[in-house]
């Protein structure tokens, strides 16, 4: 008998959690599981990558709205109410959208779906939540909310730091055991293949050291601090360039700040790219200026492409950079980012030393290892 699994996520837009889920689904054996994937909003670049044997259900069709333009507000309001209706009356969702199917396991593929899963009318199914962010840094995750997560049978976390924090909150051994660290699966072959695609809009020549950073333009990513650090280093005479790839609601603010600081020649914001890897491959270093993260998948991909990394000390980074052996981990501050970037700009041999370490390292997040671990967790429930 195949295990019947329901997986829930908000959408399949370009995010780390979404990509991880797709990598996982593509590598699950279809003869072992009967999988239903329910997304709130039918949109995103990964929809076309959902394997054909997975049954795809959705609540609403349409594009993601990331702004507050007057004509978009009613649409946003309708979506919120429609989703709330299913949260208040989950039996309607299971009856009409999921056609009364019975599930053995229900999985929230992202921490934000915890309410949806805990309100499931199927009380006998085993519940798993996959925490893809440092929830201890998110305002809405109060101690009461974090307590609720222990209602799940398994809590998957993506870094040692998160595991330690969750186990501190656990009240007994059973709760402690429910917290399992699992590396997000990264498809090494796919990353390397995509990085070899030809591009004709790389914005810089290669004479000057170039840092690249990739991610949704949100305040958590700290691009505002990155611009300040860049300006400071340039003023000190340390020439370098920065490429920012990504879009998001903070895009205009960062672009305005960039113009205000007069950095148009040395910083280029390229917006969203469905394949950022050729740009990553051409750049010299990867810089992460984030205020907080869960498991920064992009760092894993930078390592696959053998890029020297400088990153703030966010959740997951010590695991990925092996406590600093594979890259520079800086204090989570503007000064920290500045010192880290300065190391690469003032020591010409440093990058080469990290490249050697990365090439020799056994990277634990490769696809097969992570997928096998996740299957093991599902199978033992």
C-alpha positions as CSV (number, residue, x, y, z in Angstrom):
1,X,0.0,0.0,0.0
2,X,1.3,3.4,-0.9
3,X,1.5,6.0,1.9
4,X,-1.0,8.8,1.2
5,X,0.7,12.2,1.8
6,X,-0.7,15.7,1.8
7,X,1.8,18.5,1.4
8,X,0.8,22.2,1.9
9,X,2.7,25.4,0.9
10,X,1.6,28.9,0.0
11,X,2.7,29.1,-3.6
12,X,5.5,27.8,-5.8
13,X,7.3,31.2,-6.4
14,X,11.0,31.6,-6.4
15,X,12.0,31.0,-2.8
16,X,14.3,28.6,-1.0
17,X,11.5,26.6,0.7
18,X,9.7,26.2,-2.6
19,X,12.8,25.0,-4.4
20,X,13.6,22.6,-1.6
21,X,10.1,21.1,-1.9
22,X,10.4,20.7,-5.7
23,X,13.8,19.0,-5.3
24,X,12.4,16.7,-2.8
25,X,9.3,15.7,-4.9
26,X,11.4,15.1,-8.0
27,X,13.4,12.6,-6.1
28,X,10.7,10.7,-4.2
29,X,10.0,7.2,-5.6
30,X,6.5,7.4,-7.1
31,X,5.8,3.7,-6.5
32,X,6.0,4.3,-2.7
33,X,3.9,7.3,-2.1
34,X,0.6,8.8,-3.3
35,X,1.2,12.6,-2.9
36,X,-1.3,15.5,-3.0
37,X,0.3,18.9,-3.1
38,X,-2.1,21.8,-2.1
39,X,-1.0,25.3,-2.8
40,X,-2.9,28.4,-1.7
41,X,-2.0,30.4,-4.7
42,X,-1.5,28.7,-8.1
43,X,1.5,30.8,-9.3
44,X,5.2,30.6,-9.6
45,X,8.1,29.4,-11.7
46,X,8.2,26.0,-10.0
47,X,4.7,24.9,-11.0
48,X,5.9,23.5,-14.2
49,X,8.5,21.4,-12.3
50,X,6.0,19.5,-10.2
51,X,6.3,15.8,-11.2
52,X,3.4,14.6,-13.2
53,X,2.5,11.9,-10.7
54,X,1.9,14.4,-7.9
55,X,-1.8,15.5,-7.7
56,X,-1.7,19.3,-7.6
57,X,-4.6,21.2,-5.9
58,X,-5.0,24.9,-5.3
59,X,-7.3,27.4,-3.6
60,X,-6.8,30.5,-5.9
61,X,-5.3,31.1,-9.3
62,X,-3.4,34.3,-10.1
63,X,-0.2,36.2,-9.6
64,X,1.3,37.1,-6.2
65,X,0.6,40.7,-5.2
66,X,3.6,42.2,-3.4
67,X,2.5,45.9,-3.5
68,X,-0.4,47.9,-2.1
69,X,-1.8,49.7,-5.3
70,X,-5.4,50.8,-4.8
71,X,-6.9,48.5,-7.4
72,X,-5.1,45.5,-5.9
73,X,-6.4,45.9,-2.4
74,X,-9.9,44.3,-3.0
75,X,-8.2,41.3,-4.7
76,X,-5.8,40.9,-1.8
77,X,-8.7,41.2,0.7
78,X,-10.8,38.6,-1.1
79,X,-7.8,36.2,-1.1
80,X,-7.2,36.6,2.6
81,X,-10.9,36.0,3.4
82,X,-11.2,33.1,1.1
83,X,-8.2,31.4,2.7
84,X,-9.4,32.3,6.1
85,X,-12.7,30.6,5.4
86,X,-10.9,27.3,4.8
87,X,-8.9,27.8,8.0
88,X,-12.1,28.3,10.0
89,X,-14.0,25.5,8.2
90,X,-11.3,23.0,7.2
91,X,-13.9,20.3,6.6
92,X,-15.1,22.3,3.5
93,X,-11.5,22.3,2.1
94,X,-11.1,18.5,2.7
95,X,-14.5,17.8,1.2
96,X,-14.6,20.0,-1.9
97,X,-10.9,20.7,-2.8
98,X,-9.3,17.4,-1.6
99,X,-12.4,15.2,-2.4
100,X,-12.6,13.5,1.0
101,X,-9.3,11.7,0.6
102,X,-7.8,10.2,3.7
103,X,-4.1,10.9,4.4
104,X,-1.5,8.9,6.4
105,X,0.8,11.9,6.7
106,X,0.2,15.7,6.4
107,X,3.2,18.0,5.9
108,X,3.5,21.7,6.2
109,X,6.4,22.4,3.9
110,X,6.9,25.8,5.4
111,X,6.5,27.1,9.0
112,X,3.8,29.6,8.0
113,X,1.3,26.7,7.3
114,X,1.2,25.5,10.9
115,X,-2.3,26.7,11.6
116,X,-3.6,25.1,8.4
117,X,-2.2,21.7,9.4
118,X,-3.2,21.8,13.0
119,X,-6.8,22.6,12.0
120,X,-6.9,19.5,9.8
121,X,-10.1,17.5,10.4
122,X,-8.1,14.3,9.9
123,X,-7.0,13.7,13.5
124,X,-5.4,10.3,12.8
125,X,-2.9,11.5,10.3
126,X,0.7,12.1,11.4
127,X,1.7,15.7,11.1
128,X,5.1,17.1,10.1
129,X,6.2,20.7,10.0
130,X,9.3,21.8,8.1
131,X,10.7,25.0,9.6
132,X,12.6,26.8,6.9
133,X,13.4,30.0,8.7
134,X,14.8,31.2,12.0
135,X,11.4,31.6,13.7
136,X,13.0,32.9,16.9
137,X,13.8,36.1,14.9
138,X,10.3,36.5,13.6
139,X,8.0,38.8,15.6
140,X,4.8,36.7,15.0
141,X,6.4,33.6,16.5
142,X,5.7,34.3,20.1
143,X,6.5,31.7,22.8
144,X,2.9,30.6,22.6
145,X,3.0,30.1,18.9
146,X,6.3,28.1,19.2
147,X,4.6,25.9,21.9
148,X,1.9,25.0,19.4
149,X,4.5,23.6,17.0
150,X,5.0,20.7,19.5
151,X,1.6,19.5,18.5
152,X,3.2,18.1,15.4
153,X,4.6,14.6,15.4
154,X,7.8,15.7,13.8
155,X,9.4,19.2,13.6
156,X,12.0,19.3,10.9
157,X,14.6,22.1,11.3
158,X,17.4,23.0,8.9
159,X,20.2,24.0,11.2
160,X,21.9,23.0,14.5
161,X,21.1,26.5,15.9
162,X,17.3,26.0,15.3
163,X,17.5,22.5,16.7
164,X,19.1,23.7,19.9
165,X,16.6,26.6,20.3
166,X,13.6,24.3,19.8
167,X,14.9,21.7,22.2
168,X,15.4,24.4,24.8
169,X,11.6,25.1,24.6
170,X,10.7,21.4,24.6
171,X,9.1,20.2,27.9
172,X,10.0,16.5,27.9
173,X,12.1,13.9,26.1
174,X,9.3,13.1,23.6
175,X,9.1,16.7,22.5
176,X,12.9,16.9,22.3
177,X,13.0,13.8,20.1
178,X,10.3,15.2,17.8
179,X,12.9,17.9,16.6
180,X,15.0,16.6,13.8
181,X,17.7,18.4,11.9
182,X,17.6,17.8,8.2
183,X,19.7,19.5,5.5
184,X,17.7,21.1,2.6
185,X,18.3,19.0,-0.5
186,X,20.4,20.8,-3.2
187,X,20.6,19.3,-6.7
188,X,24.3,19.7,-7.5
189,X,24.1,18.5,-11.1
190,X,21.2,20.9,-11.8
191,X,23.0,23.8,-10.3
192,X,26.2,23.1,-12.3
193,X,24.2,22.7,-15.5
194,X,22.3,25.9,-15.0
195,X,25.5,27.8,-14.2
196,X,26.9,26.9,-17.6
197,X,24.1,28.8,-19.5
198,X,25.4,31.6,-21.7
199,X,24.4,35.2,-20.6
200,X,24.9,38.4,-22.4
201,X,23.9,41.0,-19.8
202,X,26.6,40.5,-17.1
203,X,27.0,44.1,-16.0
204,X,30.7,44.3,-15.2
205,X,34.1,43.6,-16.6
206,X,36.2,41.1,-14.6
207,X,39.2,43.4,-13.8
208,X,37.7,44.7,-10.6
209,X,36.7,42.2,-7.7
210,X,33.0,41.6,-7.9
211,X,30.7,40.4,-5.0
212,X,27.3,39.0,-5.9
213,X,24.2,38.6,-3.6
214,X,21.0,36.8,-4.6
215,X,17.6,36.9,-2.8
216,X,14.3,38.5,-2.5
217,X,14.7,42.3,-1.7
218,X,13.2,42.3,1.8
219,X,14.6,44.2,4.8
220,X,15.7,40.9,6.4
221,X,18.3,40.6,3.5
222,X,20.2,43.7,4.8
223,X,20.9,45.1,1.3
224,X,20.6,48.6,2.9
225,X,23.6,47.8,5.1
226,X,25.5,46.2,2.2
227,X,25.2,49.6,0.3
228,X,26.6,51.5,3.3
229,X,29.5,49.0,3.6
230,X,30.2,49.3,-0.1
231,X,30.3,53.1,0.1
232,X,32.6,53.0,3.1
233,X,35.1,50.5,1.5
234,X,35.1,52.5,-1.8
235,X,35.8,55.7,0.3
236,X,38.8,53.8,1.8
237,X,40.1,53.2,-1.7
238,X,39.2,49.5,-1.8
239,X,37.7,49.2,-5.3
240,X,35.1,46.5,-5.9
241,X,31.7,46.0,-7.5
242,X,28.4,44.5,-6.3
243,X,25.6,42.7,-8.2
244,X,22.2,42.3,-6.5
245,X,19.8,39.8,-8.1
246,X,16.2,39.6,-6.9
247,X,13.0,41.6,-6.6
248,X,10.6,42.2,-3.7
249,X,8.7,45.0,-1.9
250,X,11.9,46.7,-0.7
251,X,13.3,47.0,-4.3
252,X,12.4,50.7,-4.8
253,X,13.8,51.7,-1.4
254,X,17.2,50.0,-2.1
255,X,17.3,51.5,-5.6
256,X,16.6,54.9,-4.1
257,X,19.3,54.5,-1.5
258,X,21.8,53.3,-4.2
259,X,21.1,56.5,-6.2
260,X,21.2,58.7,-3.2
261,X,24.7,57.3,-2.3
262,X,25.8,57.8,-5.9
263,X,26.7,54.1,-6.4
264,X,25.1,53.7,-9.9
265,X,28.5,52.8,-11.5
266,X,29.6,50.2,-9.0
267,X,26.4,48.5,-7.8
268,X,23.9,47.0,-10.3
269,X,20.4,45.7,-9.3
270,X,19.4,43.2,-12.0
271,X,15.9,42.4,-10.6
272,X,14.6,38.8,-10.7
273,X,16.4,36.2,-12.8
274,X,15.0,32.7,-13.0
275,X,18.5,31.4,-13.5
276,X,20.9,33.4,-11.4
277,X,23.7,30.8,-11.5
278,X,25.7,32.0,-14.5
279,X,26.0,35.4,-12.8
280,X,27.1,33.7,-9.6
281,X,29.7,31.6,-11.5
282,X,31.2,34.8,-13.1
283,X,31.4,36.8,-9.9
284,X,34.5,36.5,-7.6
285,X,32.8,36.3,-4.2
286,X,29.4,35.7,-2.7
287,X,28.3,38.2,0.1
288,X,25.3,37.6,2.4
289,X,24.3,40.6,4.5
290,X,21.2,39.1,6.0
291,X,19.8,40.1,9.4
292,X,18.3,36.6,9.7
293,X,17.8,33.4,7.6
294,X,16.6,29.9,8.0
295,X,18.9,27.8,5.8
296,X,20.3,30.0,3.1
297,X,20.1,27.6,0.2
298,X,22.0,30.1,-2.0
299,X,25.1,29.6,0.1
300,X,25.0,25.9,-0.5
301,X,24.8,26.6,-4.2
302,X,27.7,29.1,-4.0
303,X,29.7,26.3,-2.5
304,X,28.7,23.9,-5.2
305,X,30.1,26.5,-7.7
306,X,33.2,26.8,-5.5
307,X,32.7,30.5,-4.7
308,X,34.4,32.1,-1.7
309,X,31.7,33.3,0.7
310,X,31.5,36.1,3.3
311,X,28.3,35.9,5.4
312,X,26.8,37.3,8.5
313,X,26.4,34.8,11.4
314,X,22.7,33.8,10.7
315,X,21.0,30.5,11.3
316,X,22.4,27.7,9.2
317,X,25.6,29.5,8.2
318,X,27.9,27.7,10.7
319,X,26.6,24.3,9.4
320,X,27.0,25.3,5.8
321,X,30.5,27.0,6.1
322,X,31.6,24.3,8.6
323,X,32.2,26.8,11.4
324,X,34.2,29.1,9.1
325,X,36.4,26.5,7.4
326,X,34.7,27.1,4.0
327,X,34.1,30.8,4.2
328,X,34.2,34.0,6.3
329,X,31.5,34.2,9.0
330,X,31.2,37.8,10.3
331,X,29.3,39.3,13.3
332,X,25.8,40.2,12.3
333,X,26.4,43.9,11.9
334,X,27.5,46.5,9.4
335,X,31.0,46.5,10.8
336,X,31.1,42.8,10.6
337,X,30.1,42.7,6.9
338,X,32.7,45.5,6.3
339,X,35.5,43.6,8.0
340,X,34.6,40.4,6.1
341,X,34.6,42.0,2.7
342,X,37.8,43.9,3.5
343,X,39.6,40.5,4.2
344,X,39.0,39.4,0.6
345,X,39.9,42.8,-0.9
346,X,43.2,43.1,1.0
347,X,44.5,39.5,1.0
348,X,44.8,38.3,-2.6
349,X,45.5,34.7,-1.6
350,X,42.6,34.3,0.7
351,X,40.0,33.4,-1.9
352,X,42.2,30.6,-3.3
353,X,42.6,29.1,0.1
354,X,38.9,28.9,0.6
355,X,38.4,27.5,-2.9
356,X,40.8,24.6,-2.0
357,X,38.9,23.9,1.2
358,X,35.5,23.9,-0.6
359,X,36.8,21.6,-3.4
360,X,38.0,19.1,-0.7
361,X,34.9,19.3,1.5
362,X,32.2,16.6,1.8
363,X,29.1,18.7,1.4
364,X,26.3,17.2,3.5
365,X,23.4,18.9,1.7
366,X,23.6,17.0,-1.6
367,X,20.3,15.8,-2.8
368,X,20.5,12.0,-2.2
369,X,21.5,12.3,1.5
370,X,18.7,14.7,2.3
371,X,15.9,12.9,0.4
372,X,16.9,9.6,2.0
373,X,16.7,11.1,5.5
374,X,13.3,12.7,4.8
375,X,11.9,9.4,3.5
376,X,13.2,7.6,6.6
377,X,11.2,10.2,8.7
378,X,8.0,9.7,6.7
379,X,8.3,5.9,6.7
380,X,8.8,5.5,10.4
381,X,5.7,7.5,11.3
